[in-house]
Amino acid sequence: MNDKTNSIVMNADTLPGQDDVLSTDKERLHRKQQLVAAFRLFGKFGFDEGVAGHITVRDPEKADHFWVNPMGVSFKQIKLSHLLLVNHKGDVVEGQGLLNGAAFTIHSQLHKARPEVIAAAHAHSVYGKSWSTLGRLLDPLTQDSCAFYNDHILFDVFNGVVLDTSEGELLAQKMGNKKAAILQNHGLITVGDSVEAAAWWYITMERSCQAQLLAEAAGTPKLISDTAAAATFGIVGNSMAGKFQFKPLFDVITAEQPDMFE
């Protein structure tokens, strides 16, 4: 064997493209682990309501596919092996279980319309759905709620369970480039450029709804000025802040519930 041939054999493990494959596999696992942790956190915080609710993450290789929870598996018990890979036609291409029709209808349209969105989260949590019945945006009442200052919409359409893709298309259109929507008489939905951000926006939006409901029940809240709200948004409302806020929650839930990665 000549030196040239020997060199080719010795370097076979670094053939062009292999590093990309390994990198993609690593990113896929990361996204799926963050997704399962988000579900477990939603379960821990009481955001589950029967079979309602779903979080999705775009596959890093197949941009028109996303990973989602199967319908009927509790947020509190979901594992990595339960996740479904679904394409934008609604076909389950990997995994076993039922696809939630509303999950597909809403999330497929958001992922189609917004390539920058990596993940989206929706649930029927108590304070979010309670606030949604008022048909109002959140006010900048607290530092935390400033994360949504001029960055969420009211989707004032409710026609029952969302099973028509045209409603998903309309939601994506109305959201534009904003991170969240209050779905009137329904609940909340948040999006982000990572699972971590999308999940954190949901968690803190739910708590912001709770805070405003409590404040208005007690009296007339004092609003943060537009100038201060905008400045605060710049710090607490950016994507990196969302990811960083999620990290301690991820660390705690993975230490408490390591079985989620089975």
N, C-alpha and C positions, 0 to 999 in steps of 0.2 A: 504494500500500500504506500503510495507516494505521500509526501508531506501535505500536498494540497487536499488529497482525499481524506487524510487523517484529520486535517483541520476542520473539514466539513462535518465529519462524524462527531468529533469532540464538541462541536458547537451546535449539534442538532437540537439541544434543549433550548436554544435561543433563536429558533427560526422566526422570521418576520411574522408578526401577528399573535404569537403565543402570549406575549406579555399583555397584549390587549385583551385576550380571552380571560387570562387570569385576573386582570384588573376588573373586567366586567363581572366575573363571577363573584369577586370580593364585594363589589358595590351592590350586586343583587342581594347577597346575603345580608349586608349591612341594612339595606332598605327593608328587607323582610323582618329582620330582628327588631328594628325600630317600630315597624308596623305592629308586630305582636305585642311589644311592650306598651304601645299606645292603647291597644285594646284592653290589656290587663289594667292599665291605669283608669281607663274609662269605666271598667267594671268596678274597680276599687272606689271610684268617686261616685258611683251610683248613676252613671249616665245610661245604663242599659234599661230597656223597656221591652220585654219580650223579645221578639225577633227584629225589632226596629233598630236602625243605626248601622252605619258602615263607614269604614275608613279605607281608602285606596292609595296605592303607590304605583307610579308608572314603572314599568320594567326598564332597566338601563340599556338593554339591547334592542328590544322590540318596542318602539315608542308608541305603537298603537295597541299595546297590551298593558293591563294593570293587574296588580295583585289585590285581592279583596277577601274578606271573611265570608265563609259559607253561611247561609241562612240557617238559623236554628242552633248554632253553637254559641254558648254563652261567652260574652266578653271575658268573664272571669275564668274561663277554662280553655280559651283558644290557644293553640300551639302552632309552632312554625309549620308543622306537617299538615295542618288543616287548611292553609291558605290556598286559594284558587287563583290561577292565572287565566284572565279573561281578555278576549280581543274586543275591538270596538264594534263587532257584529253581534256580540253577546254569546259567543261560543266559549265554553270552558275548555281550555286547551291543556291544562295541567291541574291535577288535584281532583279530589272526590268530594261531592256535596252539592247542595242546591245553591244556585245563584239567586240572590235577592233581586227581583225585577226592578224595584225602585232604585237600588244601588246602581244597577247598570244604566238605567234611564238617566239618572242625574250625573253620575260620575263620568260615564263615557263621553257625554257632551262637553263637560268641563275640560276633560283631558284633550278632546279633539280641538276645541276652540282656543285653548291656552297652552301652547307648547312649553311655556316656562313653568307651568304648574306640575310639580312632581307628585304631590299628595293632596288629598281632600278628605275632610272629616265631617260627618253629620251624625247626629243622634237626637233622641227625643228626651233630653235632660229636662228636669222640672223647671228650673228658672228660665232657661232659654225658651221653652215652649210657652211658659206663662207670659214672659215679656212679649213674645211674638203676637199674642192676641191683641196687644195695644196698637199695633200698626204704626210703630214709631222707631226711629233710630235711637241708639244709645247716645246719651249726653256725655260730655267730658266732665265727669264728676270727680274722678280719682286719677291718680297717676297711671294706674293700670288700664283704665278705660280709654286713656289717651292713645293707646296702641291702635284704636279703631277710629281716631279722629279723621274725618274725611276719607276713611278707608273701608267703609262698609255700606251696603245698600239695604233698602227694604224691598223685598220681592212680594208685592201685594196681590199675589195670585194664589188662590187655593181652590183646586178642583177635585180634591180627594187625593187618594194615594197616587203618587206620580208614576204612571206607567206608560205615558206617551212621550216619546223622545222630543216632540216639539216643545214640551214644557221645559225639558232639560236644555234645549237649545236656547229658549227664551231666557232662562236663568243665566246661562253663560254669557249671553249678549248683554243683559242688564248689569251683570257684575263688572264687565269691562276688565280692568286690571286691578280691581280691589281684592282685598284678602278675605272678605267675609260678607255674608248676607243673612239678614233676618228673614226667614220664610214665614210670612204671616199665617197665623193659626197652625203652625207646623213646628218650627224650631230654628236651629242655627246650622250654618254650614261655613266652614273655613277652608282655605287653600294655602299652600305654601310651596317653596322650592325645595322642601325636604319634608319627610314625615314629622321630624321633630318640630319644625315650625308650624305646620298645619295643626298638629295635635295640641301644641301649646296655645295657639290662637284660640282653639276651641275651648280649652280649659279656662283660660283667662276671660274669654268672652262670656262663658256661662257664669263665672263668678262676678263679672261686671253687671250682668243682668240681675243677679241676686242682690248686689250692692245697691243698684238703683231702685229696685223694688222695695228694699228695706228703707232706703233713705226717703223715698216718696211716701211711704206709709207713715213715717215718723214726722214728716213736715215738708218744707220746701227747700230742696237742696240748693246750695250755692254752686253755680257753674264755674269751671276754670275758664279764664279768658282765652279768646282765640289765639292770641300771641303765645301764651304759655302752653296751651294745648298743642299747638303746632311744634313748638320747640321740644316738648316732651315726647311727642310722636316720633320725632327724629331720633330719639335715643331708645325708646322702648318699643317702637313699632316697626323696626327694620328686621330683615330676615335673620341676621346674625343674632340679634337679641332673642328672637323666638327660639332658635336652635339652642342657645346657651341656657335659656330658662328651662328648657325641657331636660337638660342633662342630669340635674340632681334627681329629678323624678325617675328618669330611666335607671340611674344607679341604684336607687332604693328598691324599685319594683323588681329589677333583675336579681338583686340580693335576696329579696323576700320570696320570689317565685321563679327559681331557676328552671323549673320544668317547662316553662313556656317555649324554650328553644328546642324541644324534642320534635 
